[in-house]
């Protein structure tokens, strides 16, 4: 999802007119994939929906040129049939065949029903049950065109419970969940719809279903400097980054198959390889500290935006993720910024005034696309009101 781009922007990025003009930096990606493989990373997670549809093709090129054999790495991709026109089984079949072609392979190691429950149980049923897609995926496994069948869970808890109730039929080989030291016990505190990762992990473990972790860094929120987190964690290990603490937490649990990390820059790769090639599970004292850090973060009432950019493009040109991230940066600063500093931060985060919160008309088109079910128009309205109060303070 977060492949390097030619202009340094987000690979899922959009501009005011729609698509971003930045493309994937294929030569850099090739070097990064080779570096990952040389360092022992063997699991590559992609989707037809990632990087504006470019992710599978670019990953296929990078793996093919890596010098490694097909048996040396695991490819995970997804049935990302989000649009109603993609629900029919014929369209699902077409998506799968395209994945094979783009990834330059004749089988997929780990195939996922993508983001089950996002949009509610009815949508889940239409995408995977009523059209026979789940049964067809099981047939793909029988024919060895996929090796393992699983699903990623975002959204309506009923979708997760349905999968558990039908485990005897589908025999899920793995499940991908959002897990980190905040969502472990406090997912419901950020969104009533969420299920705590502790519950998901234990439910899957009881059924011997291995866990793949997504959002170990909460879209980067647990990696960016945050005084509330640093104040708790840095004394325990002054040399460790905040990201390292998150990865160590996730890797502590024995039923975790792998931990997904959206690495864009080469230094991300270097740090992650160092963390896992010299891996140290968290002890009880450290787990208690991480729980205190989670509670400190929750007190800040940050917006649970993971910067996935699924909400984009906004039909009215707003840069929604940048606006939400700006608000979180103000909340998590070590020293509370002055009103003038806040306005400078806003101008830096969203330079184009036409893309700021005051231009939201509340149409709500973004809400159904958000994996975190953030009430985006409400948040933008509150941010706009807050910014206006900051401007008033400066003008006094």
C-alpha positions as CSV (number, residue, x, y, z in Angstrom):
1,X,0.0,0.0,0.0
2,X,2.8,2.4,0.8
3,X,5.3,1.8,-2.0
4,X,7.9,4.5,-2.8
5,X,6.8,7.0,-5.4
6,X,8.7,9.2,-7.9
7,X,7.7,12.4,-6.1
8,X,7.8,11.1,-2.5
9,X,4.0,11.3,-2.1
10,X,1.7,8.6,-0.8
11,X,1.2,5.7,-3.3
12,X,-2.5,5.9,-2.7
13,X,-2.4,9.6,-3.0
14,X,-4.9,11.9,-4.8
15,X,-4.8,15.5,-5.8
16,X,-7.5,18.0,-6.1
17,X,-8.5,16.9,-9.6
18,X,-8.4,13.1,-8.7
19,X,-5.4,10.9,-9.3
20,X,-2.0,12.0,-8.1
21,X,0.5,12.4,-10.8
22,X,3.1,10.5,-8.8
23,X,3.9,6.9,-10.0
24,X,5.6,4.1,-8.2
25,X,9.4,4.4,-8.3
26,X,10.0,0.9,-9.8
27,X,13.9,1.0,-9.7
28,X,13.8,2.0,-6.0
29,X,11.1,-0.6,-5.2
30,X,13.2,-3.3,-6.9
31,X,16.2,-2.5,-4.7
32,X,14.0,-2.4,-1.6
33,X,12.4,-5.8,-2.3
34,X,15.8,-7.3,-2.9
35,X,17.0,-5.8,0.4
36,X,14.0,-7.2,2.2
37,X,14.6,-10.7,0.8
38,X,18.3,-10.6,1.6
39,X,17.4,-9.5,5.2
40,X,15.0,-12.4,5.7
41,X,11.6,-10.8,5.0
42,X,9.6,-13.3,2.9
43,X,6.0,-12.1,3.2
44,X,4.6,-9.6,0.7
45,X,1.1,-8.3,1.1
46,X,-0.7,-6.5,-1.8
47,X,-4.1,-6.0,-3.3
48,X,-5.8,-5.0,-6.6
49,X,-7.0,-1.9,-4.8
50,X,-3.6,-0.6,-3.5
51,X,-1.5,2.2,-5.1
52,X,-4.4,3.1,-7.4
53,X,-4.2,-0.4,-8.9
54,X,-0.5,-0.4,-9.5
55,X,0.7,-2.4,-6.5
56,X,0.4,-6.0,-7.8
57,X,2.1,-5.2,-11.1
58,X,4.9,-3.3,-9.5
59,X,5.4,-6.0,-6.9
60,X,5.4,-8.7,-9.6
61,X,8.2,-7.0,-11.4
62,X,10.3,-6.4,-8.3
63,X,10.0,-10.1,-7.2
64,X,10.7,-11.4,-10.7
65,X,13.9,-9.3,-10.8
66,X,15.0,-10.1,-7.3
67,X,17.0,-13.2,-8.2
68,X,15.0,-15.2,-5.8
69,X,12.9,-18.3,-6.7
70,X,9.1,-18.5,-6.3
71,X,9.5,-20.8,-3.4
72,X,11.5,-18.2,-1.5
73,X,8.7,-15.8,-0.7
74,X,5.0,-15.7,0.1
75,X,2.6,-13.6,-1.9
76,X,-0.6,-12.4,-0.2
77,X,-3.2,-10.7,-2.2
78,X,-7.0,-10.2,-2.0
79,X,-10.4,-10.4,-3.5
80,X,-10.9,-6.6,-3.3
81,X,-14.4,-6.5,-4.8
82,X,-15.5,-3.3,-3.1
83,X,-17.7,-1.8,-5.9
84,X,-21.1,-3.3,-6.5
85,X,-20.2,-3.9,-10.2
86,X,-17.5,-6.2,-8.9
87,X,-19.8,-8.4,-6.8
88,X,-20.8,-10.9,-9.6
89,X,-18.7,-14.1,-9.5
90,X,-17.6,-13.6,-13.1
91,X,-16.0,-10.3,-12.0
92,X,-14.4,-11.9,-9.0
93,X,-12.8,-14.6,-11.3
94,X,-11.5,-11.8,-13.6
95,X,-10.0,-10.0,-10.6
96,X,-8.2,-13.2,-9.5
97,X,-6.8,-13.9,-13.0
98,X,-5.6,-10.4,-13.3
99,X,-3.8,-10.8,-9.9
100,X,-2.0,-13.9,-11.2
101,X,-1.0,-12.0,-14.4
102,X,0.2,-8.9,-12.6
103,X,2.1,-10.8,-10.0
104,X,3.8,-13.0,-12.6
105,X,2.8,-16.3,-10.9
106,X,0.5,-19.2,-11.4
107,X,-0.6,-19.5,-7.8
108,X,-1.2,-17.2,-4.8
109,X,0.2,-18.3,-1.4
110,X,-2.3,-16.5,0.8
111,X,-5.6,-15.3,-0.7
112,X,-7.9,-13.1,1.4
113,X,-11.5,-12.0,1.4
114,X,-10.7,-8.3,1.7
115,X,-12.0,-6.2,4.6
116,X,-15.0,-8.3,5.5
117,X,-17.7,-6.4,7.3
118,X,-16.6,-3.0,6.0
119,X,-19.9,-1.5,5.0
120,X,-22.0,-3.8,7.2
121,X,-23.1,-7.4,7.2
122,X,-25.4,-7.0,4.2
123,X,-22.4,-5.8,2.0
124,X,-20.3,-8.7,3.3
125,X,-23.1,-11.1,2.3
126,X,-23.4,-9.6,-1.2
127,X,-19.6,-9.6,-1.8
128,X,-18.9,-13.1,-0.6
129,X,-21.9,-15.3,0.3
130,X,-24.8,-14.6,-2.0
131,X,-22.6,-14.6,-5.1
132,X,-20.8,-17.8,-4.1
133,X,-17.4,-16.1,-4.0
134,X,-16.4,-17.7,-0.6
135,X,-17.2,-21.2,-1.9
136,X,-15.3,-20.4,-5.2
137,X,-12.3,-19.4,-3.2
138,X,-12.4,-22.7,-1.3
139,X,-12.4,-24.4,-4.7
140,X,-9.3,-22.4,-5.7
141,X,-7.6,-23.9,-2.6
142,X,-8.6,-27.4,-3.5
143,X,-7.2,-26.9,-7.0
144,X,-4.0,-25.4,-5.5
145,X,-4.3,-22.2,-7.4
146,X,-4.2,-20.6,-4.0
147,X,-2.4,-22.4,-1.1
148,X,-4.2,-20.8,1.9
149,X,-7.5,-19.0,2.3
150,X,-8.2,-16.3,4.9
151,X,-9.8,-13.0,5.4
152,X,-9.1,-9.5,6.7
153,X,-11.5,-8.1,9.2
154,X,-12.7,-4.5,9.3
155,X,-16.2,-3.5,10.3
156,X,-19.3,-5.3,11.4
157,X,-18.6,-7.8,14.1
158,X,-21.3,-10.1,12.6
159,X,-19.1,-10.7,9.6
160,X,-16.3,-12.0,11.9
161,X,-18.7,-14.1,13.9
162,X,-20.2,-15.6,10.7
163,X,-16.7,-16.6,9.6
164,X,-16.1,-18.2,13.0
165,X,-19.4,-20.1,12.9
166,X,-18.5,-21.4,9.4
167,X,-14.9,-22.3,10.2
168,X,-15.7,-26.0,10.0
169,X,-16.8,-25.5,6.4
170,X,-14.1,-23.1,5.1
171,X,-11.3,-24.1,7.4
172,X,-9.7,-20.7,7.4
173,X,-5.9,-21.0,7.2
174,X,-5.3,-17.5,8.6
175,X,-7.0,-14.3,9.5
176,X,-5.7,-10.7,9.3
177,X,-6.8,-8.3,12.1
178,X,-5.9,-4.8,13.3
179,X,-3.7,-5.3,16.3
180,X,-1.5,-3.0,18.3
181,X,-1.1,-2.1,21.9
182,X,-3.9,0.4,21.8
183,X,-6.5,-1.7,19.9
184,X,-5.5,-4.7,22.1
185,X,-8.0,-3.7,24.8
186,X,-9.3,-0.3,23.7
187,X,-10.6,-0.7,20.1
188,X,-14.1,0.0,21.3
189,X,-13.1,3.2,22.9
190,X,-12.1,4.6,19.6
191,X,-15.2,3.2,17.8
192,X,-18.2,1.3,19.2
193,X,-18.3,-0.9,16.2
194,X,-14.8,-2.3,16.8
195,X,-13.8,-5.5,18.5
196,X,-10.8,-5.5,20.8
197,X,-7.8,-7.2,19.3
198,X,-7.4,-9.3,22.4
199,X,-10.8,-10.8,21.8
200,X,-10.1,-11.4,18.1
201,X,-6.6,-12.9,18.8
202,X,-7.9,-15.2,21.5
203,X,-10.9,-16.3,19.5
204,X,-8.7,-17.2,16.5
205,X,-6.1,-18.9,18.7
206,X,-8.7,-21.1,20.3
207,X,-9.6,-22.3,16.7
208,X,-5.9,-22.7,15.7
209,X,-6.2,-20.0,13.1
210,X,-2.9,-18.1,12.7
211,X,-3.0,-14.4,12.9
212,X,-1.6,-11.8,10.4
213,X,-1.4,-8.4,12.0
214,X,-2.3,-5.2,10.1
215,X,-2.0,-1.7,11.4
216,X,0.6,-2.5,14.1
217,X,1.5,1.3,14.0
218,X,-2.1,2.5,13.6
219,X,-1.3,4.0,10.2
220,X,1.9,5.6,11.7
221,X,0.3,7.2,14.7
222,X,2.3,4.9,17.0
223,X,5.5,5.6,15.1
224,X,5.3,9.4,14.9
225,X,6.7,11.4,17.8
226,X,4.1,11.7,20.5
227,X,5.1,13.1,23.9
228,X,2.5,11.0,25.7
229,X,4.0,7.8,24.3
230,X,7.6,8.9,24.6
231,X,7.2,10.0,28.2
232,X,6.2,6.5,29.1
233,X,8.4,4.3,26.8
234,X,11.6,6.1,26.3
235,X,12.9,5.7,29.9
236,X,12.6,1.9,29.4
237,X,14.9,2.0,26.3
238,X,16.2,5.3,25.3
239,X,17.6,3.9,22.0
240,X,14.3,2.3,20.8
241,X,12.0,4.1,18.4
242,X,8.3,4.2,19.1
243,X,7.8,2.0,16.1
244,X,10.0,-0.7,17.6
245,X,7.9,-0.8,20.7
246,X,4.8,-1.5,18.6
247,X,6.4,-4.3,16.6
248,X,7.8,-5.9,19.8
249,X,4.4,-5.9,21.3
250,X,2.8,-7.6,18.3
251,X,5.6,-10.2,18.0
252,X,5.3,-11.2,21.6
253,X,2.2,-13.3,20.9
254,X,2.9,-16.8,19.7
255,X,0.0,-17.3,17.3
256,X,1.1,-14.3,15.2
257,X,2.2,-15.6,11.7
258,X,3.5,-12.3,10.5
259,X,3.3,-8.5,11.1
260,X,2.6,-6.2,8.1
261,X,4.5,-3.0,7.9
262,X,3.9,-0.4,5.2
263,X,7.5,0.5,4.4
264,X,8.0,3.5,2.1
265,X,11.6,4.6,2.8
266,X,14.7,2.5,2.9
267,X,15.3,3.5,6.5
268,X,12.0,2.0,7.4
269,X,13.3,-1.3,6.0
270,X,16.6,-1.1,7.8
271,X,15.0,-0.4,11.1
272,X,12.4,-3.2,10.7
273,X,15.0,-5.8,9.7
274,X,17.1,-4.8,12.8
275,X,14.1,-5.1,15.0
276,X,13.1,-8.6,13.8
277,X,16.5,-10.1,13.2
278,X,17.3,-9.3,16.8
279,X,13.8,-9.8,18.1
280,X,13.1,-9.5,21.8
281,X,9.5,-10.2,23.1
282,X,8.1,-7.8,25.6
283,X,8.2,-8.9,29.3
284,X,5.4,-8.2,31.8
285,X,6.9,-4.9,32.9
286,X,7.1,-3.6,29.3
287,X,3.5,-4.8,28.5
288,X,2.3,-2.9,31.5
289,X,4.1,0.2,30.2
290,X,2.6,-0.2,26.8
291,X,-0.9,-0.3,28.4
292,X,-0.1,2.9,30.2
293,X,1.0,4.5,27.0
294,X,-2.2,3.4,25.3
295,X,-4.3,5.0,28.0
296,X,-2.2,8.2,27.7
297,X,-2.9,8.3,24.0
298,X,-6.6,7.8,24.4
299,X,-6.8,10.7,26.8
300,X,-5.7,13.0,23.9
301,X,-8.9,12.1,22.0
302,X,-7.0,11.9,18.7
303,X,-9.0,11.0,15.5
304,X,-8.5,7.3,14.6
305,X,-7.3,8.1,11.1
306,X,-4.7,5.6,9.7
307,X,-3.9,7.7,6.6
308,X,-4.9,4.8,4.3
309,X,-6.6,7.4,1.9
310,X,-9.5,5.1,1.2
311,X,-11.7,8.2,1.7
312,X,-10.1,9.9,-1.3
313,X,-10.7,11.5,-3.7
314,X,-13.1,13.9,-2.1
315,X,-15.6,15.1,-4.8
316,X,-15.1,18.7,-3.5
317,X,-11.3,18.5,-3.4
318,X,-10.6,18.3,0.3
319,X,-7.4,16.7,1.5
320,X,-9.2,14.7,4.2
321,X,-6.3,12.6,5.6
322,X,-4.0,15.7,5.8
323,X,-6.6,17.7,7.7
324,X,-7.2,14.8,10.2
325,X,-3.5,14.2,10.6
326,X,-2.9,17.9,11.3
327,X,-5.4,17.8,14.1
328,X,-3.7,14.8,15.6
329,X,-0.2,16.4,15.4
330,X,-1.5,19.4,17.4
331,X,-2.9,17.1,20.0
332,X,0.2,15.0,20.4
333,X,2.8,17.7,20.5
334,X,5.2,17.8,23.4
335,X,4.5,21.5,24.0
336,X,1.1,22.9,23.1
337,X,1.5,25.1,20.0
338,X,0.6,28.7,20.2
339,X,-2.4,29.9,18.0
340,X,0.0,31.3,15.4
341,X,2.0,28.0,15.4
342,X,-1.2,26.0,14.9
343,X,-2.1,28.1,11.8
344,X,1.4,27.6,10.4
345,X,1.0,23.8,10.9
346,X,-2.3,23.9,9.1
347,X,-0.8,25.9,6.2
348,X,2.1,23.3,5.9
349,X,-0.2,20.3,6.2
350,X,-2.8,21.6,3.7
351,X,-1.2,24.4,1.6
352,X,-4.1,24.8,-0.8
353,X,-6.9,26.7,1.1
354,X,-9.5,25.2,-1.2
355,X,-8.7,21.7,0.3
356,X,-9.3,22.6,3.9
357,X,-12.0,21.7,6.3
358,X,-14.2,24.8,5.7
359,X,-15.0,23.5,2.2
360,X,-16.7,20.3,3.4
361,X,-20.4,20.3,2.5
362,X,-21.2,17.2,4.6
363,X,-22.1,15.0,1.6
364,X,-20.8,11.9,3.5
365,X,-19.5,10.0,0.5
366,X,-16.2,9.4,2.4
367,X,-17.8,7.7,5.4
368,X,-18.6,4.4,3.7
369,X,-15.1,4.0,2.5
370,X,-13.4,4.5,5.8
371,X,-12.2,1.2,7.4
372,X,-12.3,2.9,10.8
373,X,-15.9,4.2,10.3
374,X,-14.8,7.7,11.3
375,X,-17.7,10.2,11.0
376,X,-15.5,12.3,8.7
377,X,-17.9,15.2,8.0
378,X,-18.5,15.7,11.8
379,X,-14.8,15.7,12.5
380,X,-14.1,18.2,9.6
381,X,-16.9,20.5,11.0
382,X,-15.3,20.4,14.4
383,X,-11.8,21.1,13.0
384,X,-13.2,24.0,11.0
385,X,-14.9,25.5,14.1
386,X,-11.7,25.0,16.1
387,X,-9.5,26.6,13.4
388,X,-11.9,29.6,13.3
389,X,-11.5,30.0,17.1
390,X,-7.7,29.9,16.7
391,X,-7.9,32.6,14.0
392,X,-10.1,34.7,16.2
393,X,-7.5,34.3,19.0
394,X,-4.7,35.5,16.7
395,X,-6.8,38.4,15.5
396,X,-7.4,39.8,19.0
